[in-house]
Each structure stands twice: as structure tokens, then as C-alpha cells.
Amino acid sequence: MLMDAHRLPRAAQGIGLKPQHMAELIAEPANIDFLELHAENHMSAGGPMRDDLAAIAARYPLSVHGVGLSLGSAEPLDDQHLARLVHLVDELNPVRVSEHLAWSRLEGDFYNDLLPLPLSEESLEVVARHVDTTQQALGRQLLVENPSLYMALDNTLSEADFLNELVRRTGCGLLLDINNAYISAENLGRDLSDYLSALPLSAVGEFHLAGHSLDTEATPPLRIDDHGSPVCEAVWQRYAQLTDALPAVPTLIEWDTRIPSLPRWLEEAALARRYHASAATAPLACLEPAS
Amino acid sequence: MTSLAEWQRDFARALQFGEAGDSRLGHQPGFDVYRNNVCHSLIEALAQTFPHTRTLLGERFFRSVASDHVRQRLPEEPRLRYYGQAFAEALERLSVMQDYRYVVDICRLEHARLIVSHAADAAPLSAELLGQAEDPQAVCCMTHPASRLVEGHHDVLGLWHALERGEDHAPVGAAGDWPWLLIRHGRRVEIHPVNPGTRRLYQTLATPIPLGEALATSARQTDQAQVSEALGTLLALGSLTQAQEIPS
């Protein structure tokens, strides 16, 4: 039996679903509120991995996180890929469905990365159209994730203004990746407090937390969103502030490279739970930098 | 200001790995992160799909060949597990591989195994079920979706099993035409050598067709005894399934 899409506790904590942990997660219930899977890794017609996913879906609420829909491509969405996403979502009845403010597809080629797009009225129209199409196909709300950026673009809209308007036009939600926001602020020299304060926080449907690395050989040094280490202290501090303001929002700890053992990953989720618990009793705070 | 479509084409040109070209974008600090992410992630995808090919070629040569392949051929869709369908052909075209064509065979087997692992589930057509049909010749059938035929140039089954056990070498068998049939049973993908008659019947059944018609087609190219043997082999391996209807 599939889990109810709305059955997620307040301040739920989740971790990513990886093939190497599936047997363990099936054999013994883990102390976790939900699991998030990358949609593209589970779009197959059959086989044992699908059987395992069905077993997982019967035990845990799931969140479906797409990485290949290419909402920011100037060309139309890939109908076949959207159909595959709809099929997966219909099958799993997940608690959240999310994608990225990014592009990866152009003229028949798929660039396997979340590529940045210049934020303008034109790109807003493109992304809003694609979000509309996706939400209509899914029959449910899509959360759109803020990007991690490594270079300045010729924007005529700020990222916060873009996301506010996207939410207003489409009714989509925001997946606020705090690590991404931190990386972009550090790499581009923007004020993180200003950025976070300007976001449509009432639309946030999920937080993402992850680790990143620092490339000191780059000039200037760059923070790289590699999801291969524990969450850094600066991101935890921002998380604590944001959960003050949004205490009910679920949180997902991402880990996509140098993936740890399941117990180690659960420890990181338990740490997030402790931050969140303290937030629930703390007074409502504005989004100021941690002292 | 350029349109979004033009900007994305410019960005994609600048991504052509290792060369910034004349693109303004490609020279910006930070752009290399995107270029490296694309290149590195696709090489990793090939490394995950072709672990035995990687063992046989050695890490350094495999990464060099994979890197060249990534530059020449990007994925066509976001499901990365299906990237690499042209990798064996790319290997085969390398002059340095002419004396190592068995590696290309292993590469083909690895890709076929991956496809079979994630192919649709279906009930295999058994001899018993066929025998219960009112007119077995009229039963519409086709190859099982979780099966594939691979045409090899060497007998590499011993080498394949050695690689599966974690060994890095084993004697390579005789050169020649070696058709292998891969079929998924439960969580395992089995590899079976098949004879030319079995290969022919399997190929005839690639699309839904009444069994009698498939057998007659096959019999025009070989004798009846071989056709019957081929059908017995395919049924015993569980490599056929009943098709609901013949597409018009």
C-alpha cells in the first residue's frame, strides 16, 4: 500500500534514497520521516530495482526530485520525459515533487548538469510556461529549487524577484536549498540575508541541506555544490534561522558523492532534527546573519 | 540582449569541453565548473555502466576513451543509465582495439545486461502454457522484454564469469560468431550461448507474430528439426512471452 501523500509530520526530516541502502531500508525501518529519490534513476519499465522501490514506497513516504526536466530550456519541454515523470509520480504518490531552476537540454543533446540561466522577463515567461505545463500534467504542485551558481549572469531580474513572480504566476512552491543559497552568495559576493529575506518564504515547501567543497585553486576560490560531505556550520546556522520562521517545513539532507553509510547519514538527519526542535520553541526571528 | 535560445546555444558551444572557443561565456571565472561537471559526470556514468570494460582496458585508458566519447556524443535523454549505447561501437572503431575485439564483446554484454536489468516485467511463455492453447500455432508471441541478443566475435563467457568473480583476466575463447542470449530471471541476468537456428528464430520473434508464422519463416532458412530445437531452447530459457495483439 502506498503512503498517503499528506501524511508527513511537522518538521519532517528526510534523506536521499540510494541503491546501496535500499536492502537495509527495506529490512529494518529506519528512524526517518521520508526518503527522496532522483526521478531519473527510477524511470524504468521493470526489474528488481522497481520491485525494491515498491517495497520502499510501502514503508516510507517518498519525495520525487527531478533533475532532468530542464524547466529553463528555451525550447519546449520533452514530452516523453514529462510523461515518464507523471507515470512515476502517479505510481508513488509522493509527499513532494520538485525540480530545478536550471536547464540541461538543447536541440536533442542532454547536458548532464543543472546549468544556469540569465534571469529576465523572457526566461521568466519560459520557466512559468514549463512549470504550468508540468503542474497540469502532474495534477499537483511542483516545488522549484533555487540554484547554486558559479558565475555572474546578465540578469535583468534578481533571483528573489524571479522566484516571487514565478510563484505568483504559477502557484508553484519553492524548494529552498540553503546550501545552494549559501554557495551562490559566497561565489557571487551577494548578501545572503538580503537574498533570503526577499524570497517568497510562505511558498517554501521543503528545505534542502547538503555539504559542499571549496576549490582553492580557482581564482577566486569557489564553493562547489558536490553533496559529498556533512553540512557546514554556516549553513546550519542559516537553517536554524529559517526553521525559526518556518517551523513546519520538511527538511532533506542530500548526499550524492562519497555517500556515507546509512547510520552516518541518519546521524546528519538527527542533527537537523535537533536544530529544528530548538527552532520550534524559539521566538520567531527575522532573517539576520548568525552572530 | 540576445534571446534565451541564442544565449543557451552560446553556452552549449562554450561547454565543448576543454575549448573556450570565442565565446565570452566560456572565459568567465566559474564557467569551468559547469564544463567539468558535465564531462566528469558522463565519464562516471560510463564507468558505472562498463565496470568490466574498465577493468580490461585499465583505468587510465578507459578514462581517456570515455573522455573522447563524451566529447563526441552527449546523452539524448536524462536517464543516464541508458547513456553509453554507442560506446562499444566507438571502442570498435579504434585501431588500437583491433587485436582486442573481445573487449568490445564484453562491452556489448555489459550494456545489454543493463538494458535487460531494467526492462519491463512479463510472464514467460512456457511449453506447458503453449501446449494448453487450442491452436498453439496461432498464439501470438514475441521475445521477452527482459532479454537481448548480443553478437560476439569471441567466446568470452569464461572471461565474463571471471570478471564477475572479481578476477581481472582469464583465457579468451575461440574467435568466430558467438551469439549470446541474455535473459533476466528474478534479480539475476543470465547469459547463454545459442546456436544460429535459435538466433534466427529469436530475431524473427522481435515483434509480435503468430508462432506458426514465425516458425515457417525460420524454416525457410533451415531444416524443421533445427527450428523445433530452437523453439524448445527459447521456451526453456524463458525468453519468449505471449503478445496481447499484433500491432496494425
HADDOCK unambig.tbl for C-alpha pairs under 7 A between the chains (distance, minus, plus):
assign (segid A and resid 40 and name CA) (segid B and resid 78 and name CA) 6.59 0.50 0.50
assign (segid A and resid 40 and name CA) (segid B and resid 79 and name CA) 5.16 0.50 0.50
assign (segid A and resid 41 and name CA) (segid B and resid 79 and name CA) 6.58 0.50 0.50
assign (segid A and resid 44 and name CA) (segid B and resid 118 and name CA) 5.62 0.50 0.50
assign (segid A and resid 44 and name CA) (segid B and resid 119 and name CA) 6.80 0.50 0.50
assign (segid A and resid 45 and name CA) (segid B and resid 118 and name CA) 6.21 0.50 0.50
assign (segid A and resid 45 and name CA) (segid B and resid 119 and name CA) 5.29 0.50 0.50
assign (segid A and resid 45 and name CA) (segid B and resid 120 and name CA) 4.39 0.50 0.50
assign (segid A and resid 46 and name CA) (segid B and resid 118 and name CA) 5.33 0.50 0.50
assign (segid A and resid 46 and name CA) (segid B and resid 119 and name CA) 5.15 0.50 0.50
assign (segid A and resid 46 and name CA) (segid B and resid 120 and name CA) 4.07 0.50 0.50
assign (segid A and resid 46 and name CA) (segid B and resid 121 and name CA) 5.17 0.50 0.50
assign (segid A and resid 47 and name CA) (segid B and resid 117 and name CA) 5.73 0.50 0.50
assign (segid A and resid 47 and name CA) (segid B and resid 118 and name CA) 4.92 0.50 0.50
assign (segid A and resid 47 and name CA) (segid B and resid 119 and name CA) 6.16 0.50 0.50
assign (segid A and resid 47 and name CA) (segid B and resid 120 and name CA) 6.53 0.50 0.50
assign (segid A and resid 47 and name CA) (segid B and resid 121 and name CA) 6.30 0.50 0.50
assign (segid A and resid 48 and name CA) (segid B and resid 187 and name CA) 5.59 0.50 0.50
assign (segid A and resid 68 and name CA) (segid B and resid 78 and name CA) 5.19 0.50 0.50
assign (segid A and resid 74 and name CA) (segid B and resid 4 and name CA) 6.00 0.50 0.50
assign (segid A and resid 74 and name CA) (segid B and resid 5 and name CA) 5.18 0.50 0.50
assign (segid A and resid 108 and name CA) (segid B and resid 76 and name CA) 5.85 0.50 0.50
assign (segid A and resid 109 and name CA) (segid B and resid 74 and name CA) 5.89 0.50 0.50
assign (segid A and resid 109 and name CA) (segid B and resid 75 and name CA) 6.04 0.50 0.50
assign (segid A and resid 109 and name CA) (segid B and resid 76 and name CA) 5.05 0.50 0.50
assign (segid A and resid 110 and name CA) (segid B and resid 74 and name CA) 6.32 0.50 0.50
assign (segid A and resid 110 and name CA) (segid B and resid 75 and name CA) 5.26 0.50 0.50
assign (segid A and resid 110 and name CA) (segid B and resid 76 and name CA) 5.42 0.50 0.50
assign (segid A and resid 110 and name CA) (segid B and resid 77 and name CA) 5.61 0.50 0.50
assign (segid A and resid 110 and name CA) (segid B and resid 78 and name CA) 6.36 0.50 0.50
assign (segid A and resid 111 and name CA) (segid B and resid 38 and name CA) 6.19 0.50 0.50
assign (segid A and resid 111 and name CA) (segid B and resid 74 and name CA) 6.97 0.50 0.50
assign (segid A and resid 112 and name CA) (segid B and resid 38 and name CA) 5.24 0.50 0.50
assign (segid A and resid 113 and name CA) (segid B and resid 37 and name CA) 6.44 0.50 0.50
assign (segid A and resid 113 and name CA) (segid B and resid 38 and name CA) 5.67 0.50 0.50
assign (segid A and resid 115 and name CA) (segid B and resid 34 and name CA) 6.99 0.50 0.50
assign (segid A and resid 123 and name CA) (segid B and resid 4 and name CA) 6.61 0.50 0.50
assign (segid A and resid 150 and name CA) (segid B and resid 30 and name CA) 4.81 0.50 0.50
assign (segid A and resid 150 and name CA) (segid B and resid 31 and name CA) 6.90 0.50 0.50
assign (segid A and resid 151 and name CA) (segid B and resid 29 and name CA) 6.43 0.50 0.50
assign (segid A and resid 151 and name CA) (segid B and resid 30 and name CA) 5.00 0.50 0.50
assign (segid A and resid 151 and name CA) (segid B and resid 31 and name CA) 6.41 0.50 0.50
